[in-house]
């Protein structure tokens, strides 16, 4: 059995997941930032890539609407 994630006394399991369309919009924004920042700042680009990977992993964990 998985333990619920608790942040500052709040159980994350009780929160609604954001709509998939919002997450895909965020991924698109991160892709844009990666393209713009990648030309002059490697460190920031690596953090943006990590954020994108994390967010994309979250999309895979979302339940699909039936």
Secondary structure, DSSP 4 states (H G I P E B T S, - for coil): -PPPPEETTEEGGGSPPPPHHHHHHHHHHHHHHHHHHTTT-HHHHHHHHHHHHHHHHHHHHSPPP-
